[in-house]
């Protein structure tokens, strides 16, 4: 199976099937409001500085797609909206373009728009030899230059790899290679649904990464995506692995708590709206990333993406107003209550 076919399979399955984790842990956070905010709504400042770039609000369109001709328009719609609303945007794994330059424009389309923070994307498993040779330094430079990136996301997706028929199984040597890459690029260590632990965060800090995108359990499960792919290809062993590990990982809010510290953190995994963005910032994140919500809007039009961003902004501003948070930094001071399954995690970590 080609990488291009796998890319479009992922988009189709995410759009058509239920591939969510069984519980969204952001729902287990309740916020102590302030009935007399003593601020004016229009004076609320959402702007942030992230990785040396000024964003109008703490929102990132998470790395999702590219590598198939049908994905070019999606990335263009997302880029138009990101440029207009002045938020960050990542592209999906660029291995497809590295292997086949004919699909390069499905990624490079974003360079035609003034996106304030562009994020390139390669997979951590490809930093070392698997069934194929490891990505070379020239390959990585190509991926960064292709989208004129301000930062490079290196995504860790080993849970998904275990369930993929074509999955990679080697890991030894990745951190050593990562440490070399961070000397050349601003690297974002990115999980894709299983979350990072405190130990992971410390390892990344030692390796010199610039930021951590937690990508925890609460949203899309790529093990679930691979479960559906396994069924469709009659690979019942891989389907079974995908089903067994459907809900594997560290809950998204817990991963933010574990990683928050010296490095900027992007809260992601199950972020659905502006209130979830607020909760991620409250736990110490610098920004929040949304994926599936933007994917579905990007499949429609750029205007649909803009409408979604405007709605998320209104929800975030409302939460800030109702907690007397005039700036993003003020959000960290807001009192919160943990309930349900999230409380169980916080009591034992």
C-alpha positions in Angstrom: 0.0 0.0 0.0 1.3 3.5 -0.9 1.7 6.3 1.6 -0.7 8.3 -0.5 -3.4 5.7 -0.2 -2.9 5.4 3.6 -3.3 9.2 3.9 -6.6 9.3 2.2 -7.8 6.2 4.1 -7.1 8.0 7.4 -9.1 11.1 6.4 -12.0 9.0 5.2 -12.1 6.9 8.3 -11.9 9.8 10.7 -14.6 11.6 8.8 -17.0 8.6 8.5 -16.3 6.3 11.5 -16.4 6.7 15.3 -12.7 6.7 16.2 -12.8 8.6 19.5 -11.4 7.4 22.7 -14.1 6.2 25.1 -13.8 9.2 27.4 -13.0 12.9 27.0 -11.1 13.9 30.1 -11.5 17.6 29.4 -15.1 17.0 30.6 -13.8 16.2 34.1 -12.6 19.7 34.7 -15.0 22.2 36.2 -14.1 25.9 36.6 -14.7 28.2 39.5 -16.3 31.3 37.9 -16.4 34.9 39.1 -19.8 36.5 39.1 -18.4 40.0 39.1 -15.6 39.8 36.6 -14.5 43.5 36.9 -13.1 43.5 33.3 -14.5 44.5 29.9 -15.1 41.9 27.3 -13.6 44.0 24.5 -10.4 44.6 26.5 -9.5 40.9 26.7 -6.2 40.2 25.1 -5.9 36.7 23.5 -2.5 37.3 21.8 0.5 35.2 22.6 4.2 34.8 21.5 5.0 31.2 20.6 8.4 30.0 19.3 9.3 33.6 18.4 6.0 34.2 16.5 3.1 36.5 17.4 -0.3 34.8 17.2 -3.6 36.6 17.6 -4.9 33.8 19.9 -3.5 30.7 21.5 -4.8 28.3 18.8 -2.9 26.0 16.5 -4.5 24.1 13.6 -2.8 20.8 14.4 -0.8 18.8 11.9 -3.2 16.6 9.9 -2.9 16.0 6.2 -1.1 16.2 2.9 0.4 13.7 0.6 -2.6 12.8 -1.6 -4.0 15.1 -4.4 -7.3 15.3 -2.6 -5.7 16.8 0.4 -4.3 19.9 -1.3 -7.6 21.8 -1.2 -8.0 20.9 2.5 -4.6 22.4 3.4 -5.3 25.4 1.3 -8.6 26.1 3.1 -6.9 25.7 6.4 -4.0 28.0 5.4 -6.4 30.7 4.1 -8.1 30.7 7.5 -4.9 30.5 9.5 -3.5 33.5 7.6 -6.7 35.6 8.0 -7.1 34.9 11.7 -3.3 34.9 12.4 -3.0 31.6 14.1 -0.5 28.8 13.7 -0.8 25.8 11.4 1.0 22.4 10.9 0.9 20.1 8.0 0.6 16.3 8.1 3.6 13.9 7.9 5.7 14.9 4.9 7.2 11.5 4.3 4.9 11.2 1.3 6.4 14.2 -0.4 10.0 13.1 0.5 9.3 9.8 -1.3 7.3 11.3 -4.1 7.9 14.9 -5.1 4.8 14.8 -7.3 2.6 15.4 -4.2 4.8 18.2 -2.8 2.2 20.8 -3.7 -0.3 19.3 -1.3 1.9 20.6 1.5 3.6 23.6 -0.1 0.2 25.2 -0.9 0.3 26.8 2.6 3.3 28.9 1.6 1.1 30.9 -0.7 -0.6 32.4 2.4 0.8 34.5 5.3 0.4 31.9 8.0 2.3 33.4 11.0 3.6 30.1 12.4 4.1 27.2 9.9 5.0 23.8 11.3 6.6 21.1 9.2 6.1 17.5 10.2 8.1 14.2 10.1 7.7 11.0 12.0 10.0 10.0 14.9 10.2 6.4 13.7 11.7 7.6 10.4 14.7 9.1 12.2 16.2 5.7 12.3 16.3 2.7 10.0 13.1 0.7 9.8 12.1 -1.3 6.8 13.3 1.7 4.8 16.4 3.8 5.4 16.2 6.6 7.9 15.4 10.1 6.7 18.6 11.8 5.8 19.6 15.3 6.8 18.7 16.5 3.3 15.3 14.8 3.6 14.6 16.7 6.8 15.8 20.0 5.3 13.5 19.4 2.3 10.5 18.9 4.6 11.2 22.1 6.4 11.9 24.2 3.3 8.9 22.8 1.5 6.5 24.6 3.8 8.9 27.4 4.7 8.5 26.2 8.3 9.2 28.2 11.4 9.3 24.9 13.4 9.5 21.2 12.8 7.1 18.8 14.5 8.5 15.4 15.1 5.6 13.1 15.8 5.6 10.1 18.0 3.0 7.6 17.0 4.2 4.2 18.1 0.8 3.1 19.4 -0.5 3.5 15.9 2.6 1.8 14.4 1.8 -1.3 16.5 -1.6 -1.6 14.8 -0.5 -0.7 11.2 0.1 -3.6 8.8 3.1 -1.5 7.5 4.0 -0.2 11.0 7.6 0.6 12.2 8.9 -1.4 15.1 12.3 0.1 15.9 13.0 2.8 18.4 16.6 2.5 19.6 18.6 5.6 18.6 15.7 8.1 18.1 16.7 10.3 21.0 20.3 10.5 19.8 19.2 11.6 16.3 16.6 14.0 17.8 19.3 15.7 19.8 21.3 16.4 16.6 18.2 17.7 14.8 17.4 20.2 17.6 20.7 21.9 16.9 19.5 22.9 13.5 15.7 23.5 13.9 13.1 24.6 16.4 11.7 21.1 17.1 8.2 20.4 18.6 8.0 16.9 20.1 4.4 15.8 19.2 2.3 12.9 20.4 -0.6 11.7 18.3 -3.1 10.5 20.8 -1.3 8.7 23.6 0.2 11.6 25.5 3.7 12.3 27.0 4.8 11.6 30.5 6.9 13.7 32.9 9.9 11.5 32.0 9.3 12.0 28.3 9.2 15.8 28.9 12.5 15.7 30.8 14.1 13.6 28.0 12.9 16.1 25.4 14.3 19.0 27.4 17.7 17.3 27.6 17.5 16.7 23.8 16.9 20.4 23.2 13.4 20.5 21.8 11.7 23.9 21.7 8.2 22.8 22.7 6.0 19.8 23.5 2.6 19.1 21.9 1.1 16.6 24.3 -1.4 14.9 22.0 -3.0 12.9 24.8 -5.9 10.5 25.1 -9.3 12.2 24.8 -9.9 12.7 21.1 -9.1 10.7 18.0 -7.6 7.3 18.6 -5.3 6.3 15.7 -5.4 2.7 17.0 -9.1 2.9 16.3 -8.4 4.2 12.8 -6.0 1.3 12.2 -8.7 -1.1 13.6 -11.0 0.0 10.7 -8.1 -0.3 8.2 -7.4 -3.8 9.4 -11.0 -4.8 9.0 -11.1 -3.4 5.5 -8.0 -5.2 4.4 -9.0 -8.5 6.2 -5.9 -8.2 8.4 -7.7 -9.4 11.5 -4.6 -9.6 13.7 -3.9 -5.9 13.2 -7.6 -5.1 13.6 -7.5 -6.9 16.9 -4.4 -4.9 18.0 -6.1 -1.7 17.1 -9.2 -2.6 19.0 -7.2 -3.7 22.1 -5.2 -0.5 22.2 -8.1 1.8 21.2 -8.0 3.6 24.6 -4.3 3.3 25.4 -2.4 6.4 26.7 -2.2 9.2 29.1 -5.3 11.4 29.3 -4.8 14.8 27.6 -5.2 17.0 30.7 -2.8 14.7 32.7 -0.2 14.9 30.0 -0.4 18.7 30.1 0.1 18.7 33.8 3.1 16.3 33.5 4.8 18.2 30.7 4.2 21.8 31.9 7.3 23.4 33.2 10.4 24.8 31.4 9.2 24.3 27.8 6.2 25.8 26.0 3.4 23.2 25.9 0.7 22.8 23.3 -2.4 21.1 24.8 -4.0 18.8 22.2 -6.0 15.6 22.1 -9.8 16.0 22.4 -9.8 19.8 22.3 -13.2 20.5 20.8 -14.1 24.1 21.6 -12.9 27.4 23.2 -13.8 26.1 26.7 -11.5 23.2 26.2 -8.8 25.6 25.0 -9.3 27.6 28.2 -8.9 24.4 30.3 -5.7 23.5 28.6 -4.3 27.0 29.2 -5.5 26.8 32.8 -3.3 23.7 33.3 -0.2 25.5 32.1 -0.2 25.1 28.3 0.9 28.0 26.1 -1.6 27.2 23.3 -4.0 24.5 22.3 -4.2 22.4 19.1 -7.3 21.2 17.3 -7.3 18.6 14.6 -10.5 16.7 13.7 -12.7 19.8 14.1 -10.6 21.7 11.6 -10.2 18.7 9.3 -14.0 18.5 8.9 -14.3 22.3 8.3 -11.3 22.2 5.9 -13.1 19.6 3.8 -15.9 22.1 3.3 -14.3 25.5 2.7 -12.0 28.2 4.0 -15.0 30.2 5.2 -16.2 27.2 7.2 -12.7 27.1 8.9 -12.9 30.8 9.6 -16.4 30.4 11.1 -15.1 27.7 13.3 -12.1 29.8 14.5 -14.5 32.7 15.2 -16.7 30.4 17.3 -13.7 29.0 19.3 -12.5 32.6 19.9 -16.0 33.6 21.2 -16.1 30.6 23.5 -12.5 31.3 24.8 -13.3 35.0 25.4 -16.5 34.1 27.2 -14.6 31.8 29.6 -12.0 34.5 30.2 -14.6 37.1 30.9 -16.4 34.8 33.3 -13.2 34.2 35.3 -11.9 37.7 35.2 -9.0 36.7 33.0 -7.9 39.7 30.9 -4.9 38.0 29.4 -3.9 34.5 28.6 -1.4 34.5 31.5 -4.3 35.3 33.9 -6.0 32.0 33.0 -3.4 30.0 35.0 -4.7 31.6 38.2 -8.2 30.3 37.8 -9.4 27.8 40.3 -10.6 24.4 39.0 -12.2 21.2 40.3 -11.2 17.8 39.0 -14.0 15.1 38.9 -14.6 11.6 37.7 -11.9 9.6 36.0 -9.5 12.6 35.8 -9.6 12.9 39.6 -8.5 9.3 39.8 -5.5 10.0 37.7 -4.5 13.2 39.5 -4.6 11.3 42.9 -2.2 8.7 41.7 0.4 10.4 39.5 
